[in-house]
Amino acid sequence: MRLQRRHLLTGSAAALAFSGFARNVEAQAAATEETYLNEVHGYGPLIQDPERFLDLPEGFTYQVISQTGDTMADGLYVPGQPDGMGCFDLGGGKVALVVNHELKGSSGLHRNLGPGGFHQERIGLLDPTKSYDTYKDGRVLPGGTTTLVYDLESRRTVRQHLSLAGTSTNCCGGRTPWGSWLTCEETELTPANGDVTKSHGFIFEVPAAATGLVDPVPLKAMGRFDHEAVCVDPRTGIVYLTEDKNDGLFYRFLPTTPGRLIDGGRLQAMALKGKPGGDTRNQDGAREWALGDWREVVWIDLEDVESPNADLRMRGHADGAALVARGEGIVWGDGELYMTATSGGPLKRGQILRYIPSADEGRRGEAHRPGRIQLFVESADERTLNMGDNIAVAPWGHLVVCEDNYSDVTKNHLKGVTPEGKLYTIARNVFSGNSEFAGACFSPDGQVLFVNVMYPGVTFAIRGPWTSVRT
């Protein structure tokens, strides 16, 4: 199905600052899914989309600005599986969206969804010397990033091009304060276990202003593991990293030169102070903490971070690092960060954790004033929060969370989260296949929410009365 690029759906939205304490996300008896999904009013009930793609509240519209299979300015196709995404101000009313494409180097189907086309008919346009890796037959791996330039005033896509090539399973990532996108490989693929010529599981940097393919340089000091997302503290340049494993860790990277990650640095994992090997997951009857609880943390140095045996998290946990249940989305807020633990909680339907760094984060005095982590939200019912993944801070101060579940019954939604930890609904994916939302991010003026739906591979621009949210 090819969507109409100018299709608009009417639909209503938001204003508060993000601070305050968490509260339990309690499921309440309700006659309809809509009532269940709106713990608070939010923007009101969703209106059915006649095109059967996105249901939005009254007063909201969406526009399709890119989709898999479109021809880009470089002659290649827009790849499939759009996932994490960052928005950057280019000036003159234009923005750049740098988009990850979660295409696996080991999958034949994913190879066909790459920029060369389903039958690889345009793969010859892609120079293997400008890609990170190829299959053993010499063809470039399908993963990487595209960059889309969008004009906010004319509401049109100006151009698109491939900006990173030859990587695998580019899941999420994060923006840097210096104008680049960090794209993360969620894989530990090697030539020994896949049809590739190099090891994977690294982070790559893509300047947002690049007009062609960037040099594919793996930032190896940031570790080799199932990377999911990153965020950067603009005050210190410290990078925080999540890992998409149910027994994953939460990491930070102390750069040798803030703003120049290529110079290397020190990778560490979070531990709970006074409880080596702690467990933040609250799974399988083991409950470490309750909603609203805080824990002081310490950070453990990691060795052999390129991890040729794909055992970094196991070694880190053995040294005392705390377990996190599928750390996925992470975003920097106002002096603090928020991250999703997609399978956390007794129902394994998701948590949101909140971290406030030490005033001496990464420095000698940190031991006397440690950072603190809080269990901010924990799902008590899948209809309230169902496996939150990518996450963003909205201009009105709430969180926006992309759900990533593949239930045949419960649809994926975009959820808003208030400063008190209450949830409400922004959008619902009603397209066949119920694919995940991903890559939520806002335009610099706060007027447009950009978001991807992984299948059939569409990027949307959503507009509406964002300051009308009711809590």
C-alpha positions as CSV (number, residue, x, y, z in Angstrom):
1,M,0.0,0.0,0.0
2,R,1.4,3.4,-0.9
3,L,0.0,6.2,1.3
4,Q,-1.0,9.6,-0.1
5,R,1.8,11.9,0.8
6,R,-0.5,14.9,1.5
7,H,-3.1,13.0,3.4
8,L,-4.4,14.9,6.4
9,L,-6.5,13.6,9.2
10,T,-8.2,16.0,11.6
11,G,-7.9,15.2,15.1
12,S,-6.7,18.0,19.7
13,A,-2.9,18.7,22.7
14,A,-0.2,20.1,25.7
15,A,1.8,22.4,28.4
16,L,3.7,21.6,31.7
17,A,7.3,21.3,32.9
18,F,8.8,17.9,33.5
19,S,9.6,17.4,37.2
20,G,7.9,15.7,40.1
21,F,7.6,12.2,41.4
22,A,6.3,9.0,39.9
23,R,3.1,7.4,40.8
24,N,1.8,3.9,40.1
25,V,0.3,3.4,36.6
26,E,-2.8,1.7,37.9
27,A,-5.1,-0.1,35.4
28,Q,-8.8,0.8,35.9
29,A,-11.8,-1.1,34.9
30,A,-13.2,0.2,31.7
31,A,-15.7,-0.7,29.0
32,T,-13.6,0.4,26.1
33,E,-9.9,0.3,25.1
34,E,-10.1,4.1,24.6
35,T,-11.1,4.7,28.3
36,Y,-8.4,2.3,29.4
37,L,-5.7,4.0,27.4
38,N,-6.5,7.5,28.8
39,E,-5.5,7.4,32.4
40,V,-5.8,11.2,32.1
41,H,-7.8,13.1,29.5
42,G,-4.7,14.1,27.4
43,Y,-6.1,15.2,24.1
44,G,-9.3,13.2,24.4
45,P,-10.5,10.2,22.4
46,L,-8.9,9.1,19.2
47,I,-10.8,9.5,15.9
48,Q,-10.7,6.6,13.4
49,D,-8.6,7.3,10.4
50,P,-10.5,6.6,7.2
51,E,-7.2,5.5,5.6
52,R,-6.7,3.0,8.5
53,F,-3.2,4.1,9.4
54,L,-3.0,6.6,12.3
55,D,-5.8,7.4,14.7
56,L,-5.3,10.8,16.3
57,P,-7.3,13.1,18.6
58,E,-9.6,15.8,17.3
59,G,-7.7,18.7,15.8
60,F,-4.6,16.8,14.8
61,T,-3.3,16.0,11.3
62,Y,-0.6,13.8,9.9
63,Q,1.4,14.0,6.7
64,V,3.5,11.2,5.1
65,I,6.9,12.8,4.3
66,S,8.9,9.6,3.4
67,Q,8.3,5.9,2.8
68,T,10.3,2.9,1.9
69,G,10.8,2.5,-1.8
70,D,10.9,6.3,-2.6
71,T,13.8,7.2,-4.9
72,M,16.3,9.5,-3.1
73,A,18.5,12.2,-4.6
74,D,21.5,9.8,-4.9
75,G,19.4,7.4,-7.0
76,L,19.1,4.8,-4.2
77,Y,15.8,3.7,-2.6
78,V,14.7,4.8,0.9
79,P,15.5,1.6,2.8
80,G,13.0,-0.2,5.0
81,Q,12.7,-0.6,8.8
82,P,13.0,3.0,9.8
83,D,13.7,3.1,13.6
84,G,15.5,5.8,15.7
85,M,15.6,9.3,14.4
86,G,16.9,12.7,15.3
87,C,15.8,16.2,14.2
88,F,18.3,19.0,13.6
89,D,17.9,22.7,12.7
90,L,19.5,23.5,9.4
91,G,18.3,27.2,9.5
92,G,16.1,28.9,7.0
93,G,13.0,26.9,8.2
94,K,14.6,23.6,7.2
95,V,15.4,20.6,9.4
96,A,17.4,17.4,8.8
97,L,16.0,14.1,10.0
98,V,18.7,11.5,10.4
99,V,17.0,8.1,10.3
100,N,18.2,4.7,11.3
101,H,17.2,1.6,9.3
102,E,17.2,-1.5,11.4
103,L,18.2,-3.9,8.6
104,K,20.1,-7.0,9.7
105,G,23.2,-8.0,7.9
106,S,22.4,-11.6,8.4
107,S,18.9,-11.6,6.9
108,G,18.2,-12.3,3.3
109,L,14.8,-10.5,3.5
110,H,16.5,-7.4,5.1
111,R,19.0,-7.4,2.3
112,N,16.1,-6.9,-0.1
113,L,14.8,-4.0,1.9
114,G,18.1,-2.1,1.6
115,P,18.9,1.0,-0.6
116,G,19.8,-1.2,-3.6
117,G,16.2,-2.4,-4.0
118,F,14.4,-5.6,-3.7
119,H,16.2,-7.2,-6.6
120,Q,19.4,-5.3,-5.9
121,E,18.9,-3.4,-9.1
122,R,20.5,-0.2,-7.8
123,I,23.2,-1.7,-5.6
124,G,25.8,-0.7,-8.2
125,L,25.2,3.0,-7.3
126,L,26.7,2.3,-3.9
127,D,30.5,2.3,-3.6
128,P,31.6,-0.5,-1.3
129,T,34.7,1.5,-0.4
130,K,32.4,4.1,1.3
131,S,30.6,1.5,3.4
132,Y,31.6,0.0,6.7
133,D,31.1,-3.7,5.6
134,T,29.9,-6.0,2.9
135,Y,28.6,-9.5,2.6
136,K,31.3,-12.0,1.7
137,D,30.1,-11.7,-1.9
138,G,31.1,-8.0,-1.9
139,R,27.7,-6.4,-1.8
140,V,27.1,-3.7,0.8
141,L,25.2,-4.5,3.9
142,P,21.7,-2.9,4.0
143,G,21.8,-1.2,7.4
144,G,22.8,2.4,8.0
145,T,21.1,5.9,8.0
146,T,19.4,8.2,5.6
147,T,19.1,12.0,5.9
148,L,15.9,13.7,5.0
149,V,15.7,17.5,4.6
150,Y,12.3,18.9,5.3
151,D,10.9,22.4,4.8
152,L,8.7,23.3,7.7
153,E,7.1,26.3,5.9
154,S,6.3,24.6,2.6
155,R,5.7,21.3,4.3
156,R,7.6,19.3,1.7
157,T,10.5,16.9,1.7
158,V,13.4,18.8,-0.1
159,R,15.7,15.8,-0.5
160,Q,16.9,12.5,0.9
161,H,20.1,10.6,0.6
162,L,22.0,7.7,2.2
163,S,24.3,9.0,4.9
164,L,25.8,5.9,6.4
165,A,26.2,2.5,4.6
166,G,27.3,-1.0,5.3
167,T,26.2,-1.4,9.0
168,S,23.8,-3.8,10.5
169,T,20.7,-3.5,12.7
170,N,20.8,0.2,13.2
171,C,18.2,0.4,15.9
172,C,18.2,3.7,17.8
173,G,20.8,6.2,18.8
174,G,20.8,9.8,19.9
175,R,21.5,13.4,19.1
176,T,24.7,15.2,20.2
177,P,24.8,18.8,21.3
178,W,27.4,19.4,18.5
179,G,25.0,18.6,15.7
180,S,25.5,14.9,14.9
181,W,23.5,11.7,15.2
182,L,25.0,8.6,17.0
183,T,23.6,5.5,15.3
184,C,23.8,2.3,17.3
185,E,24.1,-1.3,16.0
186,E,21.9,-3.6,18.0
187,T,23.9,-6.8,17.1
188,E,27.0,-8.7,17.9
189,L,27.4,-10.1,14.4
190,T,30.9,-11.3,13.4
191,P,32.4,-13.1,10.3
192,A,32.3,-16.3,12.4
193,N,28.5,-16.2,12.9
194,G,27.3,-14.3,9.8
195,D,27.8,-13.5,6.2
196,V,29.9,-10.4,6.9
197,T,33.6,-9.5,6.8
198,K,33.8,-7.4,10.0
199,S,32.6,-7.5,13.6
200,H,29.5,-5.4,14.4
201,G,27.9,-4.0,17.6
202,F,29.4,-0.5,17.5
203,I,28.3,3.2,17.4
204,F,28.9,5.4,14.4
205,E,28.6,9.2,14.2
206,V,26.7,10.9,11.4
207,P,26.9,14.8,11.1
208,A,23.4,16.1,10.4
209,A,24.7,18.6,7.8
210,A,26.4,15.9,5.7
211,T,25.1,15.9,2.1
212,G,26.4,12.4,1.2
213,L,27.9,9.3,2.7
214,V,30.0,9.9,5.8
215,D,33.1,8.0,6.7
216,P,31.9,4.8,8.5
217,V,34.2,4.9,11.6
218,P,33.2,2.7,14.5
219,L,33.6,4.3,17.9
220,K,35.1,1.2,19.4
221,A,35.9,2.7,22.8
222,M,32.2,3.0,23.4
223,G,31.9,-0.7,23.5
224,R,30.7,-3.6,21.4
225,F,27.3,-5.0,22.5
226,D,23.6,-4.9,21.6
227,H,23.5,-1.1,21.5
228,E,20.1,0.5,21.5
229,A,20.2,4.3,22.3
230,V,22.3,7.1,23.7
231,C,21.9,10.5,25.1
232,V,24.5,13.2,25.9
233,D,24.7,15.5,28.9
234,P,25.3,18.8,27.2
235,R,27.1,20.2,30.3
236,T,29.7,17.5,30.6
237,G,29.7,15.7,27.3
238,I,29.2,12.4,29.1
239,V,27.3,9.8,26.9
240,Y,24.8,7.4,28.5
241,L,24.1,4.2,26.7
242,T,21.4,1.5,26.8
243,E,21.5,-2.2,25.9
244,D,18.6,-4.2,24.5
245,K,19.0,-7.4,26.5
246,N,16.7,-8.6,29.3
247,D,19.9,-9.0,31.4
248,G,21.4,-5.8,30.0
249,L,23.3,-3.1,31.7
250,F,23.2,0.7,31.8
251,Y,26.4,2.3,30.6
252,R,28.1,5.7,30.5
253,F,31.1,6.8,28.4
254,L,33.5,9.4,29.8
255,P,35.1,11.0,26.7
256,T,38.7,11.9,26.7
257,T,37.8,15.0,24.8
258,P,34.1,16.1,25.2
259,G,32.6,16.6,21.8
260,R,35.2,14.4,20.1
261,L,34.2,10.8,20.7
262,I,36.7,9.5,18.2
263,D,39.4,10.4,20.7
264,G,38.3,7.6,22.9
265,G,37.4,7.5,26.6
266,R,36.4,5.2,29.5
267,L,33.3,3.0,29.4
268,Q,31.5,2.2,32.7
269,A,28.4,0.4,33.9
270,M,26.0,1.4,36.6
271,A,25.8,-0.4,39.9
272,L,23.4,0.2,42.9
273,K,25.4,1.6,45.8
274,G,25.7,-1.0,48.6
275,K,24.1,-3.7,46.5
276,P,26.6,-5.2,44.0
277,G,24.9,-7.1,41.2
278,G,21.6,-5.5,42.0
279,D,18.5,-6.0,39.8
280,T,16.2,-3.1,38.7
281,R,13.9,-5.3,36.7
282,N,11.2,-6.3,39.4
283,Q,10.6,-9.6,37.4
284,D,9.7,-13.1,38.4
285,G,8.7,-12.3,41.9
286,A,11.9,-10.5,42.8
287,R,11.1,-6.9,43.7
288,E,14.1,-4.6,44.3
289,W,12.2,-1.3,44.5
290,A,8.7,0.3,44.4
291,L,7.4,3.0,42.2
292,G,8.9,6.4,43.2
293,D,11.9,4.8,45.0
294,W,15.4,6.2,44.5
295,R,18.7,4.4,44.6
296,E,22.2,5.9,44.8
297,V,24.5,4.5,42.2
298,V,28.2,3.9,41.6
299,W,29.9,3.3,38.3
300,I,32.2,0.4,37.5
301,D,35.1,0.5,35.0
302,L,34.8,-2.0,32.2
303,E,37.7,-3.8,30.6
304,D,38.2,-5.2,27.1
305,V,35.2,-3.2,25.8
306,E,35.5,-4.4,22.2
307,S,34.3,-7.7,23.7
308,P,35.3,-10.2,21.0
309,N,33.4,-12.9,23.0
310,A,30.2,-10.8,23.2
311,D,30.3,-11.1,27.0
312,L,30.6,-7.5,28.1
313,R,27.4,-7.4,30.1
314,M,28.1,-10.7,31.8
315,R,31.5,-9.6,32.9
316,G,30.1,-6.2,34.0
317,H,27.4,-7.9,36.1
318,A,29.9,-10.3,37.7
319,D,31.8,-7.2,38.7
320,G,28.7,-5.7,40.4
321,A,26.8,-3.9,37.7
322,A,23.0,-3.8,38.0
323,L,20.7,-5.5,35.6
324,V,18.2,-3.6,33.5
325,A,15.4,-5.2,31.5
326,R,15.9,-4.3,27.9
327,G,17.1,-0.8,28.1
328,E,15.9,0.9,24.9
329,G,14.9,4.6,24.5
330,I,16.9,7.2,26.4
331,V,16.6,11.0,26.3
332,W,18.2,14.0,28.1
333,G,15.7,16.3,29.8
334,D,16.4,19.2,32.1
335,G,19.4,18.1,34.1
336,E,18.3,14.5,34.1
337,L,17.6,11.6,31.7
338,Y,14.8,9.2,31.2
339,M,15.1,5.7,29.8
340,T,12.7,2.9,29.0
341,A,13.3,-0.7,30.2
342,T,11.0,-2.3,27.7
343,S,10.4,-5.7,29.5
344,G,10.7,-4.4,33.1
345,G,8.2,-5.0,35.8
346,P,6.2,-8.0,37.1
347,L,4.2,-8.1,33.8
348,K,7.3,-7.5,31.7
349,R,5.5,-4.8,30.0
350,G,7.8,-1.9,30.7
351,Q,9.4,0.6,33.1
352,I,10.6,4.1,32.7
353,L,13.7,4.9,34.8
354,R,14.9,8.4,35.7
355,Y,18.5,9.3,36.4
356,I,19.9,12.5,38.0
357,P,23.6,12.7,37.6
358,S,25.9,13.7,40.5
359,A,27.0,17.4,40.7
360,D,30.5,15.8,40.3
361,E,29.4,13.3,37.6
362,G,32.5,11.5,36.3
363,R,34.9,13.4,38.6
364,R,36.7,12.7,41.9
365,G,34.0,14.1,44.2
366,E,31.3,11.8,42.7
367,A,31.7,9.3,45.5
368,H,30.5,11.8,48.1
369,R,27.6,13.1,46.0
370,P,26.5,10.1,43.9
371,G,24.0,10.1,41.1
372,R,20.5,8.7,41.8
373,I,18.2,6.6,39.8
374,Q,14.4,6.3,40.2
375,L,11.7,3.8,39.2
376,F,9.5,6.5,37.6
377,V,6.8,4.4,35.8
378,E,6.0,0.7,35.8
379,S,3.2,-0.9,33.7
380,A,0.4,-2.5,35.7
381,D,-1.5,-3.3,32.5
382,E,-0.5,-3.7,28.9
383,R,-3.4,-1.4,27.9
384,T,-1.8,1.4,29.9
385,L,1.8,0.9,28.8
386,N,2.8,-1.9,26.6
387,M,6.6,-2.2,26.1
388,G,7.7,1.4,25.7
389,D,10.7,1.8,23.4
390,N,11.9,5.1,21.8
391,I,11.3,8.1,24.0
392,A,11.4,11.9,23.6
393,V,10.9,15.0,25.8
394,A,8.1,17.1,24.3
395,P,8.2,20.9,24.1
396,W,5.4,21.1,26.7
397,G,7.5,19.1,29.2
398,H,5.9,15.6,29.0
399,L,7.5,12.5,27.7
400,V,6.4,10.9,24.5
401,V,6.9,7.1,24.4
402,C,6.8,4.8,21.3
403,E,5.3,1.4,22.0
404,D,6.9,-1.7,20.5
405,N,4.8,-4.8,20.9
406,Y,3.6,-7.2,18.3
407,S,0.3,-8.2,19.9
408,D,-2.5,-9.3,17.6
409,V,-5.0,-7.7,20.1
410,T,-3.5,-4.6,21.6
411,K,-2.4,-2.0,19.2
412,N,0.8,0.0,19.4
413,H,0.4,3.6,20.6
414,L,2.2,6.8,21.1
415,K,1.8,7.6,24.8
416,G,2.3,10.8,26.7
417,V,3.6,10.7,30.3
418,T,2.9,13.6,32.7
419,P,5.4,14.8,35.4
420,E,3.4,12.7,37.9
421,G,3.8,9.5,35.8
422,K,0.3,9.4,34.5
423,L,-0.2,8.2,30.9
424,Y,-2.4,9.3,28.1
425,T,-2.7,8.5,24.4
426,I,-1.5,10.6,21.5
427,A,-1.8,8.2,18.5
428,R,-2.6,4.6,17.6
429,N,-1.2,2.5,14.7
430,V,-4.2,0.8,13.0
431,F,-2.3,-0.3,9.9
432,S,-2.2,-4.0,9.1
433,G,0.6,-5.6,11.0
434,N,0.5,-3.4,14.1
435,S,4.2,-2.4,13.7
436,E,6.1,-0.4,16.3
437,F,6.3,3.4,16.5
438,A,9.9,4.6,16.5
439,G,12.1,7.7,16.3
440,A,9.7,10.3,17.9
441,C,11.3,13.8,17.8
442,F,10.1,17.3,17.6
443,S,10.9,20.2,15.2
444,P,12.9,23.1,16.8
445,D,9.8,25.2,17.0
446,G,7.9,22.5,18.8
447,Q,5.1,22.5,16.2
448,V,5.7,19.2,14.5
449,L,6.2,15.7,15.9
450,F,8.1,13.4,13.5
451,V,7.7,9.7,14.0
452,N,8.3,6.5,12.1
453,V,6.2,3.3,11.8
454,M,8.6,0.5,11.0
455,Y,6.3,-1.4,8.7
456,P,5.5,-0.5,5.9
457,G,8.3,2.0,6.5
458,V,6.8,5.4,6.8
459,T,7.9,8.7,8.3
460,F,5.1,11.0,9.5
461,A,4.9,14.7,10.4
462,I,2.1,15.2,13.0
463,R,0.7,18.6,13.8
464,G,-1.9,19.7,16.2
465,P,-2.8,21.9,19.3
466,W,0.1,20.7,21.3
467,T,-0.5,23.1,24.2
468,S,-4.1,21.9,25.0
469,V,-3.3,18.7,26.9
470,R,-5.5,18.1,30.0
471,T,-4.1,16.1,33.0
